[in-house]
Amino acid sequence: MASIISETSQKIFTPETLRAAAKQSERCLVVPVRLRRAIKKYLREQEDPYMRRKVLRLSESFSNIKDVNLQLVAKTSKELVDDPFKSMEKSQRWKIKSAYGDIGLTYRDDETVAYVASRMPAVYSACYRVLSEVRRRLPGFSPSKVLDFGAGTGSAFWAMREVWPKSVEKLNIVEPSQSMQRAGRSLIQDLKNLPLIHSYTSLLAFTKEVRKSERQHDLVIASYVLGEIPSLKDRITLLRQLWNLTQDVLVLVEPGTPHGSNIISQMRSHILWMERRKCHKAKVKKEDSKEVIDIRSGAFIVAPCPHDGRCPLEKSGKYCHFVQRLQRTTSQRAYKRSKGNPLRGFEDEKFSFVAFRRGQRPREPWPLDGMQFETLKEQRAERNPEDFEMDYEDLDDVEETADVIPYEEVDASAYDSDVMETDNIVESDEDQEEETVNANLGGGWGRIIFPPVRRGRQVHMNICRSTNAEASEGSFDREVITQTKNPTLHVHARKSFWGDLWPSGRNVTTMAS
């Protein structure tokens, strides 16, 4: 039990609601039946007898790109990271010229079909996990105009349909591959209540066809595309263009590899540095006139970082990433191969991401401020002996009903999710259950990085947290929660997963290693 000192804290959080507010991770995600059926229909229309070979070839292409990207990262000079626009000798170009700049892979019909069969469900799961957290952290945010850069076959759009089923009214897609665009249109042809969709092959074509007053978007998302641009200078140029098209929220998603995490870290640092420089110049200009600075100036991190300072993992030898488990679709089980072992019914998609919002980070109270937690010894001292008495008549009733089976279990091995789903699907009119308590955007919510380790009555966690009230600086700490000193937080820690939030406060009874 925890006694609340501050009335404000009592209205916001209690020990019972901390877990609901901190939960951000998703258990094993099931791809929506609409998407599974759309993928199966698309693959049937292709009638490709060499699908397994094409999936394997696409996987090898991704591996080759990953190896080359790691070599380019090793050659990248620190001078370019500090000043991305400083001239330097370009590395040897292995890439292919495209509308993005220089990339390492072009998607023709063969690669597109293989991508839909093997990669699209996993990319969807990562986008859904990221956008779901954005919705939880920004409960009042409902984008009506969206830009999907590097849309591919529309994985991010399918995720948006699940997260904000009724809010998106206009969608602009930038995808240079005509094959990818055709596949995306084929996949959504049976959907109802679609937003107004415009497709473009490049940002240059978008700016030429769209008037300047109509280029701003509530949400801009770029998923699994920046990693295909090995040149840091090209990435920075592209990032600035996307940020200029962002009116409210910008979301970047990359694979959860050291290279993908490094890209996210670089983009994060550049946006924050650029906006801090703009705010500083604006303050200098307005000091004499004493005008109020626009509250929309600046930028802060919505997720995953609890602060806007330098990333504490930069020189730690570790990299920030998360994982989303998903149930494999029938197409994935049919065309993917395993290395000598039976193919599992699920896969873990690792990803790195960052979500920016324009404006200043709100000052919010830390969730554990004003709370006092009892130790295990104090809790036991307050127990009533009557609570340990057992009513044997009630025990007999429990034993009599123990043999009653409320439902018949279905054999999981014989379950085909694409076939057994009912045809009467309600088209996105279901009222999604909203959380009653949400974690605020203040610096009091840390992030659990890597899986917590449970050792007896202790839980060891790696937490990225803010070190001050302004959330301008952060640290990466290893924290140990013990049942003896804080049983309330210990229960919360045992139920926490990789990627969840962790509440902080100034006066909390925990034991740090």
N, C-alpha and C positions, 0 to 999 in steps of 0.2 A: 504494500500500500504506500501511497505517497500523499503527503499533506501539502496542499497548495497554499502558498503565502500570498502571492499576488493575485488579485481578482482578475486582472487582465489575462494572466496566464491560464487561470481556471476557465475562462470563457473560450480560450483558444485550444489548449491541449490538456488532456488528462492522460494518465498512464494507459488507459484503455484505447484511446484514439491515436496514440503515438505510432503504433504498428500500422494502422490504416493509412496514416499520412506518409509514413516512411516507405511503404511498399511501392517499388517502381518496377521490379522484375516481373516477368511473365513466366509462368510454368510452360510446359510443353505446348506450343502453339499449334493449333489445327488450322490449316489453310482453308479459307471459306469455300463452301461447296460451289458457289458461283464461279470462283476462279479455277477450282479443280476441273469443273466441267468445261469451262472455256478452254483450258489447256488441252484436255483430252480431245475436244472437238477440233481444235486447230491442228493437233498432231495427226488425227485421222485424215484430215483433208490433205495433208502433205503426202501421206502414203509413201514414206521413205524406208526402203528395206535396209539401209545402211545407217540407221540412227545411232546404234551403239558405237560404231566407228567414228561418227561425227562428234558425239559427246566426248569420246576419249581424246579426239584431236583438239577440241576446244579446251579441255582440261590441260593438255600439254602446252597449248598456247599461253594460258594463264600462268603456268609454272615458268615458262621462258620469260614472260614479261616481268614476273616477280624477281627472277634472278638478275635480269638486266637493271631493273630499278634499284636493287640493292647495291649494284656496282656504281650506279650513278650517284646514289646518296653518299657513298664513301668518297667520291671524287668532288662532291660539292664543297666549295670553299666557304669558310665562315664569313668571309667578306660579302658574299652574295646574300647570305641569310640576314646579315645586319642591314645591308642596303640592296634590296632586290633589283633596283634599276641601275646599279653601277655596271658599267660595261666590263665584260670579261670574255675570255676565250671560250667559245661554246664547245661542249664535249662532242665526241664523234657521234653523228646522227645515225641511229639504227632505225629511226621512227618513220612513220608514214605521214605525209602532209594531209591534213583534213581541215574541216571547218573549226575544230577545237584548237587548232595549232598543230603540234606534232604529237601523234599518238603511236602506239605500238601494235594496234590490231584494228583491222577493218571488219565490219560485220556484213558479210554477204548472206545469201539465202541459207547456205549450209550452216554457217555459224549461228544465224538467228534461230533456226529450228532447234539446234542443239542447246542453245541458251534457254529457250522456252522450256525444253524438256528437263534440263538439269539444274539451271541456276535461278530461274525466275522465282520459284517458291521461297528459296532461301533469302534472296534479296528483298522479297516482299516482307518476310518475317522481321528482318532487321529494320526496314522502314516503318513497319507497324509498331514495333517496340519503341522506336525513337519518337514518332509522332504521338503515340499514346502518352508518353511522358510529357511532351510539350503541352498536350491538352490538360493533363493533371496539374502541371505547374502553372499553367495560364488558363484557369477555368473560364475566364471571360473572353478568351480569344477564339474566334470562329472565322477563319479566312474565307472570303468570298471570291477573291481574285488571286490565282496561284500561278507561279512560273515553275515548271519542272524542267530543269536543265539536264541534258543527258538522259532523257526519259527512257530510252531503250524501248522495251516492250510494254512499259506502263506499270512497273511494280509499285512505284511510289503513288501513282494515281489510285491503284486498287487499295493501297493502305489508307489513303486519304478518305476513300469512300467508306471505309469501316470506322475510322476515327471521327470524321465530321460528315455524316451521311447526307445532311441537308444544307450545309452552309456554302459549299463551293458552287459558284455561279458561272465563273469563267476560268478556263484553264489554257495557258499558253505553253506549248511544248517545243523544246529545242532539241532536235535529234538529227544529226547529219546522215545517218544510215537510212536510206529509203526502205530497205528490207525490214529494219526494226520498226519503222513507222507503219508499214503494211501489217506486220504481225500485231502491233498494238491495236490498230483499228479492227482487225479480225477478232481479237480477244474480247473487245467491248461491244461488239455489234448486237448482242442479245440483251444488254443492260437497258434499264429504263431510267427515266429522269436524269439523263446525262447533262452535265453542264455544257456551255458553249466552248468548244475546243478548237483552237487554232494551232497548226503545226508549222514549224520553221526549221530550216536546215542549219542555221547559224544565228548567233546573236547579231551579226551584221545585218542579216536579212530581217531579223525582228525589228531592229532600230530603224531600218529603212521603211518598213511597211506600217509601223505603229507610230502615231503622233507622240511627241514628247510628254504631253499632259496625260497620256494613257499608259505610260510605261511602268508606273509604280504598281507593286504587288503586295498584298498582305502577307503572303508567304512565298518564299523562294527556296526551293530544295534542289540540291545537287547530290545525287547518290551514286556512289561507285563510278565516278567519272574523273575526278581529279587525279587519281592514281594512274590513269592512262595517259597523263601528260607528264613525262619525265622531267621536262625543263621547269625549274623552280620559277624562273622569270615568267614563263607563259602562265603558270598557275596563279602567280600573284596578279598578273594583268587580268586574268579571267575573274579572280575573286573580287577585284575592285569593280569590275563591270557588274557582277551579280549584286554586290552590296549597293551600288547606285540604283539598281532596279528594285531594291527592297524597301518597302514602306514600314514594315513592322518586324517580321521574324525571318531570319536566314538559317537554314538547316543544311549542314554538310555531313555526309555519311561516307565512310570508307571501310575497306576490309580491316578486320582486327589483326593486322600483321604489324611488325615493327615499321615497315615502310608506310602503311596506311596511317598508323598512329603518329608518325613523324609528320606526315602531310597535315593532319588535323592540328597538331601542335603549332606548325608554322603558320597556318591560316589563322588560327586563334590569336597568336601573338601579333600578326600584322594588323588585323582588324582593330584590336584593342589599342595598339600603338597609334594607328592612324586616327582613331576617334579621340584619343587623349590629346594628340597634337592639335586637332581641330578645336577641342574645348579650350586648350591653353591659349591658342591664338584668339579665340572669341573673347576670352576673359580679358586679355590684354587690350583689345580694341574697345571693350565696353566699360573699362574701369573709369575712364574720364566721364562718359555719359551716364554711368550708373543705371544702365538698362538691364532688365532682367534677362538672363540667358535662357534660351529656348530649352524647355524641359525635354524635348525630343532629341537634343544633341547628345552625343556620346553613345556608348553601347555597353552592354553587360551580357554575361553568360547565363542563359536560362538553365542549361544542362550540358554536360554532366558536372561541370566545375562549380563548387560552392563559392568561388571567389574569382576576382578578375586580375589577380596578380600573376607573377611568373609561375609556370607549371613546375611544381616541386619534383616531378619525375624526370625532368630533362636530363640530369646528370646522374641519375640513380641506377642506370643500367636496366630499368624496367620501362614498360610502355603501357599506356592507359588504353584498355580495350574491355569490351563486355561480350557476353555470349547470349544467344537466344536459341533455345532448343525448339525444333519443329518436327511435327510428324510428317514423314516423307509421303509424298503423293504417289499414286499408282504409276505415273510416268517416271518419277525418279527411281522407284523400285524396279521398273522395267528396263531402264536404259543405263543406270549407273552401275559401275563395277566396283567390287571390293578386292583388296589385295589378298586373295586366298581365303578370306573369312566370309561367312554368311553376311549379307547386307543387313544392317540394323534397320529397324522400323522408324528410326528418328535420326536426325543429324543436328549438330551444333554449329550455328552460324556465328562466327566471331566478327565483331565490327567495332569501329571507333567512330565517334560522332561529336559534334558540337552544335549548339543552337544559340544564336545571337538574337538579341532584341535591341532595337533602338531606344535610347533614353537612358536615364540614370537608374541604377539598382535601387529599389525601395529599401528604406530602413525599417526593418521588422524586428520585433522582439525574438530572442533566441528561445527555442521551444522548452528548454529545461530551466530557464530563468524563473526563480521563485518556487522551485520544487525542492522538497526534502524527502529523501528516500530512507526507509528503514532498513537496517541490516537484518540478516536472517535470524540472528539471535533475538533481536527486538520483536520480530514477527512471531517467533515461537513463544516468547513470553506473554504475548497478548492473546494466545489461543484460549478458547473456552473448552474445558474438559468435556462438555456435553457434545461438542462437535465430533468427538471420536467414538461416541456410542453408536452402535449399529442396531437397526431395527430388523430382526430376523424375519418378520412377516413380509417386509418389502423384499428381502433377499429371496424368499421362496417364490414371490411373484416374478422376479427377474429370471430365475431358473426355469420357470414354466414357459416363459415366452422366448427363451433363448433358442429353441428349435424352430421357431417360426421364421421362414425366409421371406422377407418383404418383397423381393424381386428375384427374377431368374437372371443369373449372370450370363453374358454372351462371351463365347470363346473369342478372345482377341485375335487369335491367328486366322480365324475365318471371317473376320470383319473387313469388308471392303467399303471404305467410307464414301467412295464415289457412287456406289450402286445402292447402298442401303439408305441413303438420305432420302427423305420425302421430297416429292416434287412440289409440294405446296410451300414455297419459300416466300416469306413476307419480304417485300422489296424495300429494305432499308427504312421501314417505318417503325421498327422496334424502338421503344424508348430505352436508351442506354441508362443504366443505373449510375448515377453520379456519386462520387465520394462526398460524404458529408463534411469531412475534414481534409484539407489539402495542405501540403507543406508549402510555406511561403517562400519567397525569393530572397529572404535575408541571408546573412552569413551563418546562421545557427544550424543549418542542415549540412552535415558532411556527407561524403560519398564513400561507400564501401567498395574498395578496389581489390579485386581477386576474391576467391571464395573464403569465407570465414572458416577457421579451424576450431573444431570442438574437441576439447581435451578434458574429460571428466567434468568437473564443475566450473571449468574455465572456457571462455570463448575468445580466441585470438583473431583480431581483425586489423586489416590495413585500411586506414581512413584518410582520405584527402579532405581537409577542412580549412575553414577560414580562421585566421589568427586575430582578426580585429573586427569591430562592429561594422566598419565600412566595407568589409569583404574586399579590401584592396590587396591583401597579401594572404598567402596560404601556406600550408605545410602538409607533409605526408608522414603520418605517425602510425606506429603499431600499438594498438590498444588492447588491453586484456580486461575483460569483464568477468568478475567472479560472483558466484552465487552467494558466498558468505557476506561480502561487503555490500552488494546491491542486487538482491534477488529479483527486483522488478525489471531492471535493465537487463539482467541475465536472461530472463524469459524472452524479452524482446530480441536480444542478441541471438539466441538459439533459433529463432524463427526468421532471422534475416538471411538474405542471399546476396550473392555477387551483384552489384549494381544498385542495391537499395540505398536509401538515405539513412543517415545516423544522426539523431538529435544531439545537440551540444548545449552547454550552459556554463556559467561561470563557477557555480558551486555544485558539483556533481560528485557523488561518492563512487569513484572507480579506481582501479589499480592500474597504473601505466607501467609498462615494462621499461 
